Amino acid sequence: MKTYNFKIYGNKYAVEVGEIEDNMVDVTVNGAPYKVELDMELKPRTVVKPVVTVAAPPKAQAAAPAQKVAPAAPTGGGGTLNSPLPGTVLDVFVRPGDAVKVGQRLLLLEAMKMENNIDADRDGVIKEVKVNKSDAVMEGQVLVVFE
């Protein structure tokens, strides 16, 4: 719960903003509870918690250690893996027909000057790789399709 102090036309208000469900918010103003409807729909935020892994840089160039990104959540019956963040594909490690296991590295994605491993979120066989090396991708874009 967040608390804010407002001064409106010389009157002081202590406002506590509580839970938001759908477009309804629990708000307490100077101790009086209210249910407030938001004027616009809020979209849920996707939080990606990176886990840093140390990798040996290539001999030809020194590089920052690879950052491991939690695999994107499965998107349903289609069996796809979507990009968890925008960036550029540095390398693709799988081809159609390859069998993969959960946690296996599929792609290397550069985002904000960090290398991010994109790992398989399920066991399966790669049906289609939708990106190539050096492609720019957007958050939510389909990267790999599973059979």
DSSP file (Angstrom, degrees, kcal/mol; ACC not computed):
  #  RESIDUE AA STRUCTURE BP1 BP2  ACC     N-H-->O    O-->H-N    N-H-->O    O-->H-N    TCO  KAPPA ALPHA  PHI   PSI    X-CA   Y-CA   Z-CA
    1    1 A M              0   0    0      0, 0.0     2,-0.4     0, 0.0    17,-0.2   0.000 360.0 360.0 360.0 130.1    0.0    0.0    0.0
    2    2 A K  E     -A   17   0A   0     15,-1.9    15,-3.0    16,-0.1     2,-0.4  -0.808 360.0-151.3-102.5 142.4    1.4    3.4   -1.0
    3    3 A T  E     -A   16   0A   0     -2,-0.4     2,-0.3    13,-0.2    13,-0.2  -0.938  13.6-177.5-116.2 135.0    0.7    6.6    1.0
    4    4 A Y  E     -A   15   0A   0     11,-3.4    11,-3.4    -2,-0.4     2,-0.5  -0.951  17.5-145.0-128.1 148.5    0.6   10.1   -0.5
    5    5 A N  E     -A   14   0A   0     -2,-0.3     2,-0.3     9,-0.2     9,-0.2  -0.973  23.0-176.7-114.6 123.7    0.1   13.5    1.1
    6    6 A F  E     -A   13   0A   0      7,-3.0     7,-3.0    -2,-0.5     2,-0.5  -0.864  18.8-156.6-118.4 151.7   -1.8   16.0   -1.0
    7    7 A K  E     +A   12   0A   0     -2,-0.3     2,-0.5     5,-0.2     5,-0.2  -0.964  18.1 177.3-126.8 113.5   -2.7   19.7   -0.4
    8    8 A I  E >  S-A   11   0A   0      3,-2.7     3,-2.3    -2,-0.5    -2,-0.0  -0.972  71.6 -19.8-122.8 120.3   -5.7   20.8   -2.4
    9    9 A Y  T 3  S-     0   0    0     -2,-0.5    -1,-0.2     1,-0.3     3,-0.1   0.860 128.9 -51.8  49.8  40.7   -7.0   24.4   -2.0
   10   10 A G  T 3  S+     0   0    0      1,-0.3     2,-0.4    -3,-0.1    -1,-0.3   0.335 114.2 119.1  83.4  -7.4   -5.2   24.6    1.4
   11   11 A N  E <   -A    8   0A   0     -3,-2.3    -3,-2.7     2,-0.0     2,-0.4  -0.774  58.2-136.3 -94.7 136.1   -6.7   21.3    2.7
   12   12 A K  E     -A    7   0A   0     -2,-0.4     2,-0.4    -5,-0.2    -5,-0.2  -0.740  20.3-172.3 -93.6 137.7   -4.4   18.4    3.5
   13   13 A Y  E     -A    6   0A   0     -7,-3.0    -7,-3.0    -2,-0.4     2,-0.6  -0.997  16.1-155.3-131.0 130.4   -5.3   14.9    2.5
   14   14 A A  E     -A    5   0A   0     -2,-0.4    16,-2.8    -9,-0.2     2,-0.5  -0.934  23.2-170.5-101.3 116.0   -3.5   11.6    3.4
   15   15 A V  E     -AB   4  29A   0    -11,-3.4   -11,-3.4    -2,-0.6     2,-0.5  -0.933  12.1-167.3-117.0 125.3   -4.2    9.2    0.6
   16   16 A E  E     -AB   3  28A   0     12,-2.7    12,-2.4    -2,-0.5     2,-0.6  -0.954   9.5-154.8-110.5 125.2   -3.4    5.4    0.8
   17   17 A V  E     +AB   2  27A   0    -15,-3.0   -15,-1.9    -2,-0.5    10,-0.2  -0.887  21.8 174.0-102.4 122.6   -3.7    3.5   -2.5
   18   18 A G  E     -     0   0A   0      8,-3.6   -16,-0.1    -2,-0.6    -1,-0.1   0.175  40.2 -12.5-103.4-141.6   -4.3   -0.2   -2.0
   19   19 A E  E     -     0   0A   0      6,-0.1     7,-1.9     1,-0.1     2,-0.5  -0.271  52.0-149.5 -65.5 143.4   -5.1   -3.1   -4.3
   20   20 A I  E     + B   0  25A   0      5,-0.2     2,-0.4    -3,-0.1     5,-0.2  -0.973  19.3 174.3-115.4 118.0   -6.0   -2.7   -7.9
   21   21 A E  E >   - B   0  24A   0      3,-2.5     3,-2.9    -2,-0.5     2,-0.3  -0.995  66.2 -37.3-126.5 128.5   -8.3   -5.3   -9.4
   22   22 A D  T 3  S-     0   0    0     -2,-0.4    20,-0.3     1,-0.3    -2,-0.0  -0.464 124.8 -34.9  54.3-119.5   -9.6   -4.9  -12.9
   23   23 A N  T 3  S+     0   0    0     -2,-0.3    15,-3.4    18,-0.1     2,-0.4   0.119 117.0 103.9-115.0  21.0  -10.2   -1.1  -12.9
   24   24 A M  E <   -BC  21  37A   0     -3,-2.9    -3,-2.5    13,-0.2     2,-0.4  -0.872  49.7-167.2-106.5 135.9  -11.2   -0.7   -9.3
   25   25 A V  E     -BC  20  36A   0     11,-2.9    11,-2.8    -2,-0.4     2,-0.6  -0.971  20.2-133.5-124.8 134.9   -8.8    0.6   -6.6
   26   26 A D  E     + C   0  35A   0     -7,-1.9    -8,-3.6    -2,-0.4     2,-0.4  -0.795  35.9 177.3 -83.7 119.3   -9.1    0.6   -2.8
   27   27 A V  E     -BC  17  34A   0      7,-2.7     7,-3.2    -2,-0.6     2,-0.5  -0.974  20.6-159.7-128.0 138.7   -8.3    4.1   -1.6
   28   28 A T  E     -BC  16  33A   0    -12,-2.4   -12,-2.7    -2,-0.4     2,-0.6  -0.983   8.2-169.6-118.4 122.3   -8.3    5.5    1.9
   29   29 A V  E >  S-BC  15  32A   0      3,-2.7     3,-2.1    -2,-0.5   -14,-0.2  -0.952  75.0 -24.6-116.0 115.5   -8.5    9.3    2.2
   30   30 A N  T 3  S-     0   0    0    -16,-2.8    -1,-0.2    -2,-0.6   -15,-0.1   0.865 129.3 -48.2  48.7  42.3   -7.9   10.8    5.7
   31   31 A G  T 3  S+     0   0    0    -17,-0.4    -1,-0.3     1,-0.2   -16,-0.1   0.295 114.2 116.5  87.7  -9.3   -9.1    7.4    7.2
   32   32 A A  E <   -C   29   0A   0     -3,-2.1    -3,-2.7     1,-0.0    -1,-0.2  -0.830  61.0-134.4 -96.6 124.1  -12.2    7.1    5.0
   33   33 A P  E     +C   28   0A   0      0, 0.0     2,-0.3     0, 0.0    -5,-0.2  -0.517  27.6 176.3 -79.3 143.5  -12.3    4.0    2.7
   34   34 A Y  E     -C   27   0A   0     -7,-3.2    -7,-2.7    -2,-0.2     2,-0.5  -0.976  28.5-137.9-139.7 152.2  -13.4    4.5   -0.9
   35   35 A K  E     -C   26   0A   0     -2,-0.3     2,-0.4    -9,-0.2    -9,-0.2  -0.978  29.6-167.1-107.8 123.1  -13.6    2.3   -4.0
   36   36 A V  E     -C   25   0A   0    -11,-2.8   -11,-2.9    -2,-0.5     2,-0.5  -0.920  14.5-140.7-117.6 135.7  -12.4    4.2   -7.0
   37   37 A E  E     -C   24   0A   0     -2,-0.4   -13,-0.2   -13,-0.2     2,-0.1  -0.830  22.9-127.8 -95.1 128.8  -12.9    3.3  -10.7
   38   38 A L        -     0   0    0    -15,-3.4   -15,-0.0    -2,-0.5     4,-0.0  -0.460   7.4-135.4 -73.8 147.0   -9.9    4.1  -12.9
   39   39 A D  S    S+     0   0    0     -2,-0.1     2,-0.3     2,-0.0    -1,-0.1   0.702  87.7  34.2 -75.0 -21.4  -10.6    6.1  -16.1
   40   40 A M  S    S-     0   0    0    -17,-0.1     2,-0.4     0, 0.0    -2,-0.1  -0.924  89.9-101.6-134.4 159.4   -8.4    3.8  -18.2
   41   41 A E        -     0   0    0     -2,-0.3     2,-0.4     1,-0.0   -18,-0.1  -0.651  32.7-139.8 -82.8 131.1   -7.5    0.1  -18.2
   42   42 A L        -     0   0    0     -2,-0.4   -20,-0.1   -20,-0.3    -1,-0.0  -0.738  10.0-141.4 -90.2 137.4   -4.2   -0.9  -16.7
   43   43 A K        -     0   0    0     -2,-0.4     2,-0.1     1,-0.0     0, 0.0  -0.810  27.3-108.2 -95.6 137.5   -2.2   -3.5  -18.5
   44   44 A P        -     0   0    0      0, 0.0     2,-0.3     0, 0.0    -1,-0.0  -0.376  34.2-122.5 -64.8 142.0   -0.3   -6.0  -16.2
   45   45 A R        -     0   0    0     -2,-0.1     2,-0.6     2,-0.0    -3,-0.0  -0.653  13.1-140.1 -86.6 140.0    3.4   -5.5  -16.2
   46   46 A T        -     0   0    0     -2,-0.3     2,-0.6    38,-0.0    -1,-0.0  -0.887  16.9-159.0 -97.4 123.2    5.7   -8.3  -17.1
   47   47 A V        -     0   0    0     -2,-0.6     2,-0.6     2,-0.0    -2,-0.0  -0.909   3.4-162.8-108.0 122.2    8.7   -8.4  -14.9
   48   48 A V        -     0   0    0     -2,-0.6    24,-0.0    36,-0.1    -2,-0.0  -0.911   3.9-159.7-103.3 121.4   11.8  -10.2  -16.2
   49   49 A K        -     0   0    0     -2,-0.6    21,-0.4     2,-0.0     2,-0.1  -0.865  14.9-148.5-103.6 103.7   14.3  -11.1  -13.4
   50   50 A P        -     0   0    0      0, 0.0     2,-0.5     0, 0.0    19,-0.2  -0.390   5.5-154.4 -73.2 147.9   17.7  -11.7  -15.1
   51   51 A V  E     -D   68   0B   0     17,-3.5    17,-2.9    -2,-0.1     2,-0.4  -0.991  17.6-135.1-119.8 122.3   20.1  -14.2  -13.6
   52   52 A V  E     -D   67   0B   0     -2,-0.5     2,-0.4    15,-0.2    15,-0.2  -0.627  21.8-173.6 -83.2 130.0   23.7  -13.4  -14.5
   53   53 A T        -     0   0    0     13,-1.7     2,-0.5    -2,-0.4    13,-0.1  -0.951  23.4-124.9-119.5 144.6   25.9  -16.3  -15.6
   54   54 A V        +     0   0    0     -2,-0.4     2,-0.4    11,-0.1    13,-0.0  -0.773  32.5 177.9 -92.2 126.7   29.6  -16.1  -16.2
   55   55 A A        -     0   0    0     -2,-0.5    -2,-0.0    11,-0.0     0, 0.0  -0.955  35.0-107.3-127.1 146.7   30.7  -17.2  -19.6
   56   56 A A        -     0   0    0     -2,-0.4     3,-0.1     1,-0.1     6,-0.0  -0.566  40.3-122.1 -71.6 130.2   34.2  -17.2  -21.2
   57   57 A P        -     0   0    0      0, 0.0     5,-0.1     0, 0.0    -1,-0.1  -0.352  35.0 -90.7 -69.6 153.8   34.5  -14.4  -23.8
   58   58 A P        -     0   0    0      0, 0.0     3,-0.5     0, 0.0     5,-0.1  -0.287  34.2-120.5 -59.5 151.6   35.4  -15.4  -27.3
   59   59 A K  S    S+     0   0    0      1,-0.2     3,-0.1    -3,-0.1     0, 0.0   0.821 109.3  57.5 -66.1 -30.7   39.2  -15.3  -28.0
   60   60 A A  S    S+     0   0    0      1,-0.2     2,-0.3     2,-0.0    -1,-0.2   0.806 119.9  12.8 -72.9 -28.6   38.9  -12.7  -30.7
   61   61 A Q  S    S-     0   0    0     -3,-0.5     2,-0.4     2,-0.0    -1,-0.2  -0.994  73.6-117.6-147.6 150.6   37.1  -10.1  -28.6
   62   62 A A        -     0   0    0     -2,-0.3     2,-0.3    -5,-0.1    -3,-0.1  -0.747  39.3-178.0 -87.2 135.2   36.4   -9.5  -24.9
   63   63 A A        -     0   0    0     -2,-0.4     3,-0.1    -5,-0.1    -2,-0.0  -0.917  31.5 -98.0-133.0 158.7   32.7   -9.4  -24.1
   64   64 A A        -     0   0    0     -2,-0.3     3,-0.1    49,-0.1    51,-0.0  -0.395  57.2 -87.1 -67.9 152.0   30.6   -8.9  -21.1
   65   65 A P        -     0   0    0      0, 0.0    50,-0.5     0, 0.0   -11,-0.1  -0.278  51.5 -99.3 -60.0 148.1   29.4  -12.0  -19.4
   66   66 A A  E     - e   0 115B   0     48,-0.1   -13,-1.7    -3,-0.1     2,-0.5  -0.401  32.2-140.1 -68.2 144.5   26.2  -13.5  -20.8
   67   67 A Q  E     -De  52 116B   0     48,-5.3    50,-2.7   -15,-0.2     2,-0.6  -0.916  10.4-138.6-107.7 132.4   23.0  -12.6  -18.9
   68   68 A K  E     -De  51 117B   0    -17,-2.9   -17,-3.5    -2,-0.5     2,-0.4  -0.806  15.9-158.6 -95.4 124.1   20.5  -15.4  -18.5
   69   69 A V  E     - e   0 118B   0     48,-1.7    50,-0.5    -2,-0.6     3,-0.1  -0.833  28.0-105.9-102.5 137.4   16.9  -14.3  -18.9
   70   70 A A        -     0   0    0     -2,-0.4     3,-0.1   -21,-0.4    51,-0.1  -0.341  49.2 -98.4 -56.5 138.5   14.0  -16.3  -17.5
   71   71 A P        -     0   0    0      0, 0.0    -1,-0.1     0, 0.0    49,-0.1  -0.285  41.2-103.7 -62.4 146.0   12.3  -18.1  -20.3
   72   72 A A        -     0   0    0     10,-0.3     3,-0.1    47,-0.3    49,-0.1  -0.366  43.8 -97.9 -66.4 148.8    9.1  -16.5  -21.6
   73   73 A A        -     0   0    0      1,-0.1     9,-0.3    -3,-0.1    -1,-0.1  -0.386  45.0 -95.8 -67.5 144.1    5.9  -18.1  -20.5
   74   74 A P        -     0   0    0      0, 0.0     7,-0.1     0, 0.0    -1,-0.1  -0.323  29.3-143.2 -58.2 143.1    4.3  -20.6  -22.9
   75   75 A T        -     0   0    0      5,-0.7     2,-0.3     1,-0.3     3,-0.2   0.203  45.6 -97.6 -99.6  16.8    1.6  -18.8  -24.9
   76   76 A G  S >  S-     0   0    0      1,-0.2     3,-1.6     4,-0.1    -1,-0.3  -0.775  79.8  -7.9 112.2-153.4   -0.9  -21.6  -25.1
   77   77 A G  T 3  S+     0   0    0     -2,-0.3    -1,-0.2     1,-0.3    -2,-0.0   0.660 116.1  73.2 -61.4 -21.0   -1.7  -24.3  -27.7
   78   78 A G  T 3  S-     0   0    0     -3,-0.2    -1,-0.3     1,-0.0    68,-0.2   0.712  92.5-136.7 -70.5 -19.9    0.6  -22.8  -30.4
   79   79 A G    <   +     0   0    0     -3,-1.6    67,-4.5     1,-0.2     2,-0.3   0.956  47.5 151.4  64.3  52.6    3.8  -24.0  -28.7
   80   80 A T  E     -I  145   0C   0     65,-0.2    -5,-0.7    -4,-0.2     2,-0.5  -0.790  42.2-144.6-114.7 158.8    5.7  -20.8  -29.2
   81   81 A L  E     -I  144   0C   0     63,-2.5    62,-3.0    -2,-0.3    63,-1.5  -0.992  24.0-158.9-119.2 122.0    8.5  -19.0  -27.3
   82   82 A N  E     -I  142   0C   0     -2,-0.5   -10,-0.3    -9,-0.3    60,-0.2  -0.665  26.8 -96.0-103.4 156.0    8.3  -15.2  -27.4
   83   83 A S        -     0   0    0     58,-2.7    57,-3.3    55,-0.3    58,-0.1  -0.519  24.3-154.2 -69.3 127.9   11.0  -12.6  -26.8
   84   84 A P  S    S+     0   0    0      0, 0.0    -1,-0.1     0, 0.0    55,-0.1   0.627  77.6   8.6 -78.7 -11.8   10.9  -11.4  -23.2
   85   85 A L  S    S-     0   0    0     53,-0.2     2,-0.1    56,-0.1    55,-0.1  -0.983  86.7 -91.2-160.0 158.5   12.5   -8.1  -24.2
   86   86 A P        +     0   0    0      0, 0.0     2,-0.3     0, 0.0    52,-0.2  -0.461  65.9 107.2 -74.5 148.9   13.4   -6.1  -27.3
   87   87 A G  E     -F  137   0B   0     50,-2.1    50,-3.1    -2,-0.1     2,-0.4  -0.973  63.6 -66.7 175.2-161.7   16.9   -6.5  -28.8
   88   88 A T  E     -FG 136 110B   0     22,-2.5    22,-3.4    -2,-0.3     2,-0.5  -0.970  40.9-120.0-122.6 134.2   19.1   -7.9  -31.5
   89   89 A V  E     + G   0 109B   0     46,-3.0    45,-3.5    -2,-0.4    20,-0.2  -0.614  29.7 177.8 -74.1 117.9   19.7  -11.6  -32.2
   90   90 A L  E     -     0   0B   0     18,-3.1     2,-0.3    -2,-0.5    19,-0.2   0.796  65.8  -3.2 -89.4 -33.2   23.4  -12.3  -31.8
   91   91 A D  E     - G   0 108B   0     17,-1.4    17,-2.5    41,-0.1     2,-0.5  -0.989  53.5-145.6-159.2 150.7   23.3  -16.1  -32.4
   92   92 A V  E     - G   0 107B   0     -2,-0.3    15,-0.2    15,-0.2    41,-0.1  -0.991  11.9-176.2-120.7 125.3   20.8  -18.9  -33.0
   93   93 A F        +     0   0    0     13,-3.1     2,-0.3    -2,-0.5    14,-0.2   0.428  60.8  57.8-104.2  -0.7   21.8  -22.3  -31.5
   94   94 A V        -     0   0    0     12,-0.6    12,-0.0     4,-0.0     6,-0.0  -0.883  56.9-161.7-130.4 160.8   18.9  -24.5  -32.8
   95   95 A R    >   -     0   0    0     -2,-0.3     3,-2.1    33,-0.0    31,-0.3  -0.906  44.7 -73.6-132.5 161.3   17.4  -25.5  -36.1
   96   96 A P  T 3  S+     0   0    0      0, 0.0    31,-0.2     0, 0.0     3,-0.1  -0.315 120.6  30.5 -54.8 136.3   14.1  -27.0  -37.1
   97   97 A G  T 3  S+     0   0    0     29,-3.6     2,-0.2     1,-0.3    30,-0.1   0.188  86.4 132.0  97.3 -15.8   14.0  -30.7  -36.1
   98   98 A D    <   -     0   0    0     -3,-2.1    28,-2.9    28,-0.1     2,-0.4  -0.491  53.9-134.5 -70.9 136.3   16.3  -30.3  -33.1
   99   99 A A  E     -K  125   0D   0     26,-0.2     2,-0.3    -2,-0.2    26,-0.2  -0.786  29.2-171.2 -88.0 133.3   15.1  -31.9  -29.8
  100  100 A V  E     -K  124   0D   0     24,-3.4    24,-2.3    -2,-0.4     2,-0.3  -0.898  14.4-144.3-128.0 156.7   15.5  -29.5  -26.9
  101  101 A K    >   -     0   0    0     -2,-0.3     3,-2.2    22,-0.2    19,-0.3  -0.794  42.3 -79.3-113.5 157.9   15.2  -29.8  -23.1
  102  102 A V  T 3  S+     0   0    0     -2,-0.3    19,-0.2     1,-0.3     3,-0.1  -0.329 119.4  19.9 -54.6 131.9   13.9  -27.2  -20.6
  103  103 A G  T 3  S+     0   0    0     17,-2.9    -1,-0.3     1,-0.3     2,-0.2   0.319  87.5 139.1  89.2  -8.1   16.6  -24.7  -19.9
  104  104 A Q    <   -     0   0    0     -3,-2.2    16,-2.7     1,-0.1     2,-0.3  -0.501  61.3-109.7 -70.9 137.7   18.6  -25.4  -23.0
  105  105 A R  E     + H   0 119B   0     14,-0.2    14,-0.2    -2,-0.2     3,-0.1  -0.527  42.8 168.0 -71.8 126.8   19.9  -22.2  -24.7
  106  106 A L  E     +     0   0B   0     12,-3.0   -13,-3.1     1,-0.3   -12,-0.6   0.777  61.5   4.8-104.5 -42.0   18.1  -21.5  -28.0
  107  107 A L  E     -GH  92 118B   0     11,-1.7    11,-2.7   -15,-0.2     2,-0.5  -0.929  56.7-133.8-142.0 161.2   19.2  -18.0  -28.8
  108  108 A L  E     -GH  91 117B   0    -17,-2.5   -18,-3.1    -2,-0.3   -17,-1.4  -0.992  28.4-170.4-119.1 122.6   21.6  -15.2  -27.7
  109  109 A L  E     -GH  89 116B   0      7,-3.0     7,-3.2    -2,-0.5     2,-0.5  -0.944  13.9-147.0-119.3 130.1   19.9  -11.8  -27.6
  110  110 A E  E     +GH  88 115B   0    -22,-3.4   -22,-2.5    -2,-0.4     2,-0.4  -0.854  25.9 165.6 -96.3 127.1   21.6   -8.5  -27.1
  111  111 A A  E >   - H   0 114B   0      3,-2.5     3,-1.4    -2,-0.5   -24,-0.1  -0.976  68.6  -9.1-141.8 126.7   19.5   -5.9  -25.2
  112  112 A M  T 3  S-     0   0    0     -2,-0.4     3,-0.1     1,-0.3    -1,-0.1   0.885 128.5 -56.0  53.2  44.6   20.8   -2.7  -23.7
  113  113 A K  T 3  S+     0   0    0      1,-0.2     2,-0.4   -49,-0.0    -1,-0.3   0.669 115.8 114.6  63.6  20.8   24.4   -3.8  -24.3
  114  114 A M  E <   - H   0 111B   0     -3,-1.4    -3,-2.5   -47,-0.0     2,-0.5  -0.946  65.7-129.5-118.6 142.7   23.9   -7.0  -22.3
  115  115 A E  E     -eH  66 110B   0    -50,-0.5   -48,-5.3    -2,-0.4     2,-0.5  -0.806  27.0-166.8 -90.4 127.8   23.9  -10.6  -23.8
  116  116 A N  E     -eH  67 109B   0     -7,-3.2    -7,-3.0    -2,-0.5     2,-0.4  -0.965  15.2-138.9-121.4 123.0   20.8  -12.5  -22.7
  117  117 A N  E     -eH  68 108B   0    -50,-2.7   -48,-1.7    -2,-0.5     2,-0.7  -0.661  12.4-152.5 -76.3 130.3   20.5  -16.3  -23.1
  118  118 A I  E     -eH  69 107B   0    -11,-2.7   -12,-3.0    -2,-0.4   -11,-1.7  -0.933  22.1-166.2-104.8 112.0   17.0  -17.2  -24.3
  119  119 A D  E     - H   0 105B   0     -2,-0.7   -47,-0.3   -50,-0.5   -14,-0.2  -0.605  26.4 -93.9-103.1 156.8   16.3  -20.7  -23.0
  120  120 A A        -     0   0    0    -16,-2.7   -17,-2.9   -19,-0.3    -1,-0.1  -0.449  24.4-159.5 -65.7 136.3   13.7  -23.3  -23.8
  121  121 A D  S    S+     0   0    0    -19,-0.2     2,-0.3    -2,-0.1   -19,-0.1   0.347  74.3  19.6 -98.5   4.7   10.7  -23.2  -21.5
  122  122 A R  S    S-     0   0    0    -21,-0.2     2,-0.3     2,-0.0   -19,-0.1  -0.979  84.7 -96.6-160.8 162.2    9.7  -26.8  -22.3
  123  123 A D        +     0   0    0     -2,-0.3     2,-0.3   -22,-0.1   -22,-0.2  -0.643  69.5 101.2 -79.0 145.9   10.9  -30.0  -23.6
  124  124 A G  E     -K  100   0D   0    -24,-2.3   -24,-3.4    -2,-0.3     2,-0.4  -0.993  67.4 -72.1 168.1-169.2   10.1  -30.5  -27.3
  125  125 A V  E     -K   99   0D   0     -2,-0.3    22,-2.7   -26,-0.2     2,-0.4  -0.959  44.5-115.6-119.6 135.8   11.2  -30.4  -30.9
  126  126 A I  E     +J  146   0C   0    -28,-2.9   -29,-3.6    -2,-0.4    20,-0.2  -0.573  31.6 176.7 -73.0 122.2   11.8  -27.2  -32.8
  127  127 A K  E     -     0   0C   0     18,-2.9     2,-0.3    -2,-0.4    19,-0.2   0.837  68.0  -2.6 -90.2 -42.1    9.3  -26.9  -35.6
  128  128 A E  E     -J  145   0C   0     17,-1.9    17,-3.1   -33,-0.1     2,-0.6  -0.987  52.5-145.9-154.6 139.4   10.4  -23.4  -36.9
  129  129 A V  E     -J  144   0C   0     -2,-0.3    15,-0.2    15,-0.2    14,-0.1  -0.953  15.5-167.9-105.1 117.3   12.9  -20.7  -36.0
  130  130 A K        +     0   0    0     13,-2.6     2,-0.3    -2,-0.6    14,-0.2   0.479  63.1  54.4 -88.5  -3.4   11.3  -17.4  -36.8
  131  131 A V        -     0   0    0     12,-0.6     2,-0.3     4,-0.0     6,-0.0  -0.879  63.4-151.4-130.0 161.0   14.4  -15.2  -36.5
  132  132 A N    >   -     0   0    0     -2,-0.3     3,-2.0     1,-0.1   -43,-0.2  -0.822  43.0 -70.8-123.9 165.6   17.9  -15.1  -37.9
  133  133 A K  T 3  S+     0   0    0     -2,-0.3   -43,-0.2     1,-0.3     3,-0.1  -0.333 120.4  18.5 -55.8 135.9   21.3  -13.9  -36.6
  134  134 A S  T 3  S+     0   0    0    -45,-3.5    -1,-0.3     1,-0.3     2,-0.2   0.412  89.5 140.6  77.6   4.8   21.4  -10.0  -36.5
  135  135 A D    <   -     0   0    0     -3,-2.0   -46,-3.0   -46,-0.1     2,-0.4  -0.526  51.4-130.0 -71.9 141.9   17.5   -9.6  -36.6
  136  136 A A  E     -F   88   0B   0    -48,-0.2     2,-0.3    -2,-0.2   -48,-0.2  -0.799  30.2-167.4 -88.0 134.2   16.0   -6.9  -34.4
  137  137 A V  E     -F   87   0B   0    -50,-3.1   -50,-2.1    -2,-0.4     2,-0.3  -0.905  12.4-139.1-125.3 153.7   13.2   -8.3  -32.3
  138  138 A M    >   -     0   0    0     -2,-0.3     3,-2.0   -52,-0.2   -55,-0.3  -0.711  40.4 -83.4-104.7 158.4   10.4   -6.7  -30.2
  139  139 A E  T 3  S+     0   0    0     -2,-0.3     3,-0.1     1,-0.3    -1,-0.1  -0.407 118.3  19.5 -58.7 131.4    9.1   -7.8  -26.8
  140  140 A G  T 3  S+     0   0    0    -57,-3.3    -1,-0.3     1,-0.3     2,-0.1   0.311  88.7 140.7  89.4  -8.4    6.5  -10.5  -27.3
  141  141 A Q    <   -     0   0    0     -3,-2.0   -58,-2.7   -58,-0.1     2,-0.3  -0.439  61.4-106.5 -68.8 140.4    7.7  -11.4  -30.9
  142  142 A V  E     +I   82   0C   0    -60,-0.2   -60,-0.2     1,-0.2     3,-0.1  -0.525  42.7 170.1 -69.6 126.5    7.6  -15.1  -31.7
  143  143 A L  E     +     0   0C   0    -62,-3.0   -13,-2.6     1,-0.4   -12,-0.6   0.808  63.5  14.5-101.4 -45.8   11.2  -16.5  -31.8
  144  144 A V  E     -IJ  81 129C   0    -63,-1.5   -63,-2.5   -15,-0.2     2,-0.5  -0.985  59.6-150.1-137.7 141.9   10.7  -20.2  -31.9
  145  145 A V  E     -IJ  80 128C   0    -17,-3.1   -18,-2.9    -2,-0.3   -17,-1.9  -0.959  16.7-151.1-113.2 131.0    7.8  -22.5  -32.7
  146  146 A F  E       J   0 126C   0    -67,-4.5   -20,-0.2    -2,-0.5   -22,-0.0  -0.697 360.0 360.0 -97.5 152.1    7.6  -26.0  -31.1
  147  147 A E              0   0    0    -22,-2.7   -21,-0.1    -2,-0.3    -1,-0.1   0.463 360.0 360.0 -74.2 360.0    6.0  -29.1  -32.5
